[in-house]
């Protein structure tokens, strides 16, 4: 009896997901498109996730979050040009976003773009140096002296 209830519950869940997807097609919203993109992402269907995130981007006010999702999904399918594209948008909005710069450096390295890779890693170093307090710097240095 428990297994039957579980199967019925799963059928209801699948039906609810299908209704939500139909709603997305009729009345797209950034929230629904993003959620369905995340669902596809979690299922490993990165091309469909990218499609949903891209559609959400057209009507969303929270573009940076979608840039992150798009960068990550492109990385998963080893589309390093796409990964670089979306992470460049992140660092254009937030020049000191360490994660954006690290992902950008990863993409540049994979693409064999040595000059851009070097520039990105230098920028990462400068961000890290600015984020380290003077007391923290002293502590790090003393470890090497003692």
Beta strands, then each sheet from edge to edge (+ up, - down):
end
